[in-house]
Amino acid sequence: MRAMVYRRYGGPEVLEPAELPEPKTHVDSVLVRVRAAALNPADLALQAGALRGAVETYFPVVPGWDLAGVVERSGPAAPEFAPGDEVIGYVRGDVQRAHGGLAELVSADVRTLVRKPSALSFAEASALPLAGLTAYQAIVHALEVRPGEILLVHGAAGGVGSLAVQIGRSRGARVIGTVSARDHGYVRTLGAEPVTYGEGSADRVRELAPDGADVVLDTVGGVLAATARAARPGARVASIAEIGTPGVTPVFCRMDHADLTALARLAESGALGVRVGATFPLEQAADAQRALAAGGVPGKVVVVIA
């Protein structure tokens, strides 16, 4: 099968095409023909060796944790899926090896997969798992956002932030989001009230919510001082970027089948959409990584596999 692999740590320059054997499937595994795989900053960090001291790596590595595709076959202990079922998955393993999404086929534990929302394209659906799980676990579990509360999302147009806005709205919150000026229109389409980030952002939030935000999610880092001025006393604050700050709940993404199922249902109902900013064919996955690293893409970067 066709795949993109890296055989040593490095940047996009170490990613190369390869022909690999078809993955084997265990009794509770599912063989998926990948249609699209979304890229995330974590992919670049792992490929660069940022976690070499914590994560075992066996080269060559097929990167990519997020995918959408079609079931080819299921193991005898995986009756949840049948050939032809469309699925999405978050296939992060405990080790880095030749099992990621940048390949024609991947063998995935049945517990990492849920049915693909028919409301989303394969490219859109592939971009949901990691960012969506992070946003869902922040809004629902860490912050426990409730109806009628004012939720402030820093980085509301980003991969995690835009999903957090929509999840917050689905829970009945009023959402204010800090974004660049170019993204005001996009954030309004998500149902949030945009304010421009940067100096004076706390004052702009207070103009919309004089008593301050009840709940705050930071997805960008470096904004907690502004958060303190924009939030009411006793506000609940969580961050995916600032870890170890007193009074701030850190959020880490972890695979949870119930959470991913809930995300898929929100997408199926039309309450949750995903913005894809750029797509690349498998052979140009290194260029896709460069686009992600450079920033500025208005939405997720996705590799599409024909």
N, C-alpha and C positions, 0 to 999 in steps of 0.2 A: 504494500500500500504506500501511497505518497504521504510524506510527512515533512515537517520542518523541525530540525533538531539543532541543539548546540552540544558540542563535544568538549567544551571548556568554558569557564566563566568569561563574561564580557558583555559588550553592548550588542546592538543590532548586527554588527559586523560578524559576529560568531554564529549567527543563525544561518543554516544551510539546508538545502533540500536533501532528502534521503528516501530510499526505498526500504521499508521495514516489513517484517513478517506480520501477518494478520494477528491481532492480539488474541490471546487465549481467554476464555471465559470460565469463571468458577461456577459452582452450582447456584450461587445467589448473585451472579453478575449478569449484565445485559450488554450485548454488543450493539453499539450505536454507530450508524453511518452519519458522520458529522456534516451538517449543512452550513453551520456558521459558528465561529468562536470569537467571543469578545476579548479584547485585551484590557488589562488592568495594570496600574503602576506596580502592584505586587509581582507581576510577571517579570517586569524589567529588573526589579530589585533582586529577585531570586536568581535570574540569569546572570546578573552582575556579581553574584556571590555574597550579597549582603548578609545572608543567613547561613553561610557555610559552616559556622560554628554550632548551629542549632538544628539544621536540617540535613539528613543524610542525602547524598546525591550520587546517582549511578548513571554515568554517561553512556550513550547519548541520552539527552533529555528532550522529550517533546513538551514544550511549555503550553500553558493555557488551562485555566481552571473553569472557565465559563463556556458552555456550549449548548447548541440546540441541534437536534437531528432526528433521525428516524430509526426505530429499532429494527435490527437485522435478525437477531435471535435472542432468546432469554434462556438462562439456566433453569434447570428443573425446580429450583427453590426460589424462583423469581416469577411467580405467576401473575404479578401485577401488570406485566406488559407482554404484548404479543408483536410479532413482526408487522411492521407498517405503522405502529403507534408513533406519534410525534411527541418528543420529550425535550425537556431542558434539564441541565444538570450542573451541579457545582462539584467538580471532580478533584478537588484538592486532596492529595494523599499525605501520609506521614513522611514520605520520602519523595525526592525528585527522581523521576525515571521516565522511560518512554511510554507515557500513558496520558499525555495531555491532549487538549482540544485541537491543536494545530496539526491534524492528521485526518485522513479519510475515515478511519475507524478508531473507536476507543472502546475499551472494556471498562464498564463502570459498575460499581456496587449499586444494587437496586435501591439502596437507601439514599443515594445521592441524586436520584432522578424523580421528576414529577412530570405530569402531562403538560405539554406545551399549550399555552393559551392560544386558541384559534384566532383571537383578535389581534395577535402580534405576528409579524413576519418572522422568518427564521433569524434574520439579522437582529431584529428588535428583541426577540425572545432570548437570544444568546447573551444579550447585555443585561439581563435581569438578575441572575443569581447572586453574584458577589455584592454588587452595589445595592441590590434590592434587599438582600438579607441584612446587610449593614444598616440600611435605613430602617427596615422593619424592626430589627432588634433594638435600635436606638429609640424609635418613637414609641413602640408598643411595650417593650420590656424595661429598658433603662429609664425612660422618662415617664412612661405610663400616661401619655397625653390623653386628656379627657375632653368631652364636648364642652364648648364654650370657652375653653382656655385660649390664650394668645400664645402661639408658638412662633418663636423667632428662629429662622434657619439661616445660618451664615454659609454662603456659597450655594444659594438656592437654585442656581442653574447648572450645577455640576452633576456628575453621575450619581452620587449618593444624595446630594442636596435636593435635586429635582424629584427624586422618588420619595424622599422624606416629606417634602411639601405635599405631595399627593396622598401619602399615607396619613399625614396629619389632617388633611382635609377630609379624608374618608372617616376619620374618627370624630368629626364635628368641631375641629379647632379652627380658629381664625389664624391664618398664617401670614407672617411678614417675612420677607426674604431679602438678604443683602446680596447684591449682584452688581456686575458692571452695567454701565449705561446701555450697552448694546443688547443686554438680555432682559430689559424691563418688559418688553412685549411678550417674550416667551414665558416669563414667570407669571405674568397676568393670565396667560392661557391655562396655567396649572391651577389657577384659583387663588394665588397669593398676591399680596400687596408688595411691590418691589421698592426697595430703597437702595441708593448707590452706596457701595462699600467705601471704606477709606475714612479719612479724617472727617469728623462730624457725623458719622453714621449713627452714633447713639442718639444724637439730637434729632436726627431725621426719624428714627424709630419712635422716639418720644412724641413727635408731632402726630404720628398715627395712633399711638397708644400712650396717652399721658401718664398712666399709672405703671407703665412698663410691661414687659413680656412676663408671662407666667412660667414659660418653659423655653429653654434655649438649646439648640443643637448646633455645635461648631463642626463644620466639615472641612475647614481650610487651615486652621491654626493661626496664631498670632492675633486673635481678636478677643481674647477673654477680658482684657481691660475695658474694651468698648462694651462687651457684654454686661459687665458689672454696672455700667451706667445706663444701659438700655433695659435692664431687667428689674422687676420689682424685688424688694427685699424678700429673701426666702425662696426665690425662683429655683426651679430644678434645672441643672445645667449638665449636659453631656458633651463629649467631644470624641471624634475619631482621630484627632490630630494632636491633641495635648494630653499626654499620659503622665499621671503622677501629680497633677495639680490639685491641691486641696479643695474640696467642695465641688469637684467636677468628676462626674462618672465617666470612666473610660469605656469606649465601645469597641469591641473586636468582633469581626465577622466569624461565625461558626456555622457549619452546616446543621440545619435543623429541618427535618422533613415537614413538620407541621407548619413552620414559618414559610418555607418555600411554597408549600401548597396554598397557604393563605395569599401569598403574593400572586401566584398564578390565577387564583380566583378573582382577586381585585382587577387584574389585567383583563380577564375574561369578561368581567362585568362592565368594562369601559372606564373604571375609576382610576386606572393606572396605565400610563403610557411610557414609552422609552424613546428617547431621542438618539438616533444614530447620526453621527456627524460625518463619518467617512467609512468606506468599505474598500477592501483590497482583496485580490485573489490570493490563494495560498502561496503561490510562488513569490509574491511580493510581501510576505509577512514581515520581513526585515524593514521594508519601507513603512509598514503599518506601525511597527515599534518606533521608528524614527518620528512619525507623526505624533504618536502618543507622547514621546519624550519631549518633543518641541513645544507641546501645548498649543492652545489656540483653536483646537478643533471643537466646534460647537455641538458636542454630543459624544457618544461613545465611538471608539474605533473598533471596527469589526472585520475579521477575516472571513470571507465567504468561500466555501469549498464546493465546487461544482460536482 
